Amino acid sequence: MEAMKIMLVDDEERLLQTTKKLFNKMGIEVITTTNGEEAVDLINKENIHVVFMDIKMPGIDGMETLRKIKKENPLVEVIILTGHATMESAVEGLKLGAMDYLIKPLSMKNFLEKAEDAFEKVKRQKQKILKACRTELPVAGRDTENTERR
């Protein structure tokens, strides 16, 4: 399996840079952006596995960005970060497919734990898909032999 990549989407530049440095020190590649439009565009280009994303951003907000990400890339795990937590936004985010909903400020330890959980989930999902594909593929030669004999 290829190395995991994280995307951080937040309009707080300081948070992006601090968190990126931490993940980079651990050997995790991080892509950052300050808006939802660019995040949706970068997901496919950069083969992102996990997204940490704010709700309140200029342009399209985090919920709309989440909706678009999950529609195009259902295996990408999205973790919502917000300093403006409400029960309604938490429920909406989880219904739209967010893996978790976290309230800022977030400790770096918590960031790392959530990233590890998300990586494991992505890994399990991909292994499950690969296993299903292998069991559904016909063994080379078997089907053609049976067809030719009939």
ROTOR-833266 format. One record per residue: x, y, z of N, C-alpha, C in turn; residue in three letters. Coordinates in steps of 0.001 Angstrom, whole numbers, plus 500000, padded with zeros to 6 digits. Example, Ala and Ser with C-alpha at 12.3 -4.5 7.8 and 13.67 -1.06 7.14 Angstrom:
<recs>
513190494310507800512300495500507800513200496700507800Ala
512850497750507080513670498940507140512900500030507870Ser
</recs>
This chain:
<recs>
500843498810500000500000500000500000500881501243500000Met
500475502253499233501255503478499157501231504233500481Glu
502167505162500631502240505967501849500979506815501969Ala
500534506985503199499333507777503446499622509266503331Met
498621509987502846498710511434502730497542512071503465Lys
497857513164504146496848513939504861496665515269504155Ile
495436515756504181495176517123503743494605517888504933Met
495130519073505148494607519984506162493921521131505432Leu
492645521361505766491878522423505121491367523353506210Val
491934524556506263491566525506507309491996526890506870Asp
491245527900507256491639529259506895492600529873507915Asp
492978529114508935493961529566509924495344529072509504Glu
496104529954508886497423529609508350498367529065509422Glu
498309529629510623499190529172511711498920527706512071Arg
497658527345512154497292525957512451497806525030511356Leu
497647525440510107498112524619508988499614524363509082Leu
500386525408509286501842525276509300502342524467510498Gln
501785524723511671502195523991512875501896522508512749Thr
500705522199512306500292520793512178501070520094511070Thr
501296520789509971502061520213508867503470519846509327Lys
504120520716510063505474520445510563505491519198511444Lys
504497519074512307504422517912513195504298516623512394Leu
503368516583511449503180515378510647504407515083509786Phe
505008516123509204506213515932508386507343515319509191Asn
507506515730510444508548515162511310508339513670511518Lys
507094513230511420506765511815511601506779511067510274Met
507165511748509199507245511099507905505929511005507163Gly
504951511791507581503643511778506925503558512977505993Ile
503217512714504741503089513794503770501790514552504002Glu
501895515882503964500736516737504229500583517765503122Val
499359517899502647498991518927501689498092519903502454Ile
498278521195502270497431522169502956496733523074501958Thr
495572523537502356494839524531501588493937525308502543Thr
493587526507502134492762527354502987491313527443502523Thr
490945526673501494489556526745501032489052525419500479Asn
487738525272500509487092524038500096487200523721498625Gly
487125524750497776487211524514496333488534523848495970Glu
489606524395496505490919523826496212491059522430496815Glu
490474522215497984490533520895498620489911519835497718Ala
488736520107497186488049519150496307488899518872495074Val
489499519909494531490344519767493346491594518938493652Asp
492210519167494806493459518481495159493276517021495565Leu
492102516662496048491855515285496516492259514279495442Ile
491789514469494227492090513521493153493526513629492662Asn
494013514843492530495364515051492013496429514502492953Lys
496208514605494237497238514259495219497030512904495892Glu
495965512185495553495673510882496147495672510945497681Asn
494824511808498212494697512042499645493903510902500286Ile
494301510512501500493604509457502236492771509982503394His
493289511019504081492626511565505260492612513088505166Val
491448513681505491491297515137505468490859515616506848Val
491595516583507382491170517318508571490676518657508040Phe
489407519022508357488824520190507710487968521015508661Met
488157522322508570487341523273509318485968523389508653Asp
484979523841509418483647524061508854483537525459508270Ile
483979526453509037483854527859508633485059528268507807Lys
484826528451506496485892528863505587485305529780504530Met
486155530613503935485662531434502816485315530536501628Pro
484410530991500792483992530169499652483017529108500131Gly
483142527903499587482243526838500052482676526404501444Ile
481716526202502318482045525848503702482433524367503822Asp
482806523987505007483265522621505252482225521552504968Gly
480963521840505255479914520836505023479723520573503534Met
479722521637502743479584521454501297480821520763500724Glu
481984521121501255483223520471500820483182518987501171Thr
482730518660502367482585517255502795481653516515501845Leu
480534517121501524479556516507500617480222516161499276Arg
480982517107498731481634516900497434482736515846497518Lys
483515515880498584484597514898498744484023513486498807Ile
483011513288499644482445511946499820481733511456498563Lys
481162512379497794480491511982496553481509511454495550Lys
482643512140495436483658511752494461484629510695494980Glu
484861510674496285485880509793496877485393509223498207Asn
484486508265498182483919507764499436484926507111500386Pro
486085506687499896487072506059500779487944507067501521Leu
487894508328501134488660509347501842487977509599503181Val
488757509532504253488206509791505585488341511274505901Glu
487236511880506347487209513300506665486914513469508149Val
487742514273508790487556514602510199487328516099510275Ile
486193516475510814485830517887510912486482518494512148Ile
487044519680511953487599520477513045486820521780513108Leu
486416522192514283485695523454514351485870524132515698Thr
485883525426515649485861526240516855484451526726517126Gly
483514526363516254482118526800516346481196525584516391His
481409524737517372480663523479517451479206523694517857Ala
478331522989517133476921522921517502476478521471517330Thr
475450521108518027474917519750517897474441519513516462Met
473824520534515867473303520400514503474428520139513496Glu
475530520897513632476623520702512663477319519362512887Ser
477389518913514127477991517601514398477156516494513756Ala
475860516547513948474966515538513371475024515588511846Val
474984516794511282475037516927509825476344516359509269Glu
477460516707509898478760516224509435478853514710509455Gly
478388514104510532478445512639510636477504511978509624Leu
476329512579509406475406512040508402475992512125506997Lys
476790513165506744477405513333505423478620512432505233Leu
479023511727506292480105510768506144481408511116506840Gly
481414512169507657482634512482508403482923511354509386Ala
484194511035509548484602509991510482484498510483511917Met
484763511777512120484741512338513471484497513830513392Asp
484178514408514530483877515830514656484613516305515896Tyr
485639517133515706486492517551516811486404519053517033Leu
486530519447518283486430520857518644487821521431518874Ile
488084522593518240489344523307518414489314524036519757Lys
490447524274520358491784523868519925492000522384520184Pro
492794521788519346493059520359519408494527520142519743Leu
494795519243520662496189518956521001496835518176519862Ser
498129518314519730498845517580518687498739516074518929Met
498699515668520176498523514244520498497191513748519933Lys
496150514545520102494833514168519597494824514127518070Asn
495495515094517432495637515081515974496255513762515522Phe
497347513386516169498061512161515776497210510917515989Leu
496516510852517110495654509693517382494558509568516338Glu
493927510689516007492850510664515007493389510303513624Lys
494567510801513292495177510458512004495462508959511935Ala
496013508391513005496297506950513033495022506142512894Glu
493961506542513605492674505847513492492150505889512056Asp
492251507065511442491761507214510068492598506391509094Ala
493921506391509259494785505589508389494423504119508487Phe
494215503635509693493848502226509884492517501906509204Glu
491566502817509320490264502600508690490394502550507169Lys
491169503473506602491388503483505149492055502182504722Val
493060501776505470493788500539505153492847499331505165Lys
492002499226506194491046498107506285490059498131505120Arg
489578499328504773488622499444503672489251498995502355Gln
490480499426502110491153499055500856491437497555500824Lys
491840496965501942492088495526501991490801494753501745Gln
489704495228502300488412494582502111488002494611500635Lys
488214495743499992487884495872498566488764494955497728Ile
490064494926498019490976494047497276490598492580497439Leu
490247492202498660489850490820498929488581490473498153Lys
487618491381498140486371491144497405486638491026495910Ala
487531491848495400487862491782493970488526490454493623Cys
489429489998494487490124488730494225489174487549494235Arg
488195487540495131487283486402495215486272486407494077Thr
486019487557493478485045487638492391485667487437491013Glu
486981487557490906487629487384489615487731485901489261Leu
487383485519488045487512484118487651488994483746487509Pro
489287482510487791490655482025487632490918481870486142Val
492038482359485691492369482324484266492338480893483746Ala
491661480707482642491635479388482011490429478555482386Gly
489917478695483592488806477840484024487538478104483242Arg
487132479344483181485865479657482501485957479399481016Asp
487098479669480417487211479457478972487216477964478656Thr
487785477139479508487788475689479272486378475144479328Glu
485605475567480336484235475069480469483368475510479300Asn
483596476695478818482808477204477696483146476456476428Thr
484415476139476214484824475454474999484314474022474940Glu
484165473374476080483689471988476107482220471875475791Arg
481459472917476033480004472848475841479644472888474454Arg
</recs>
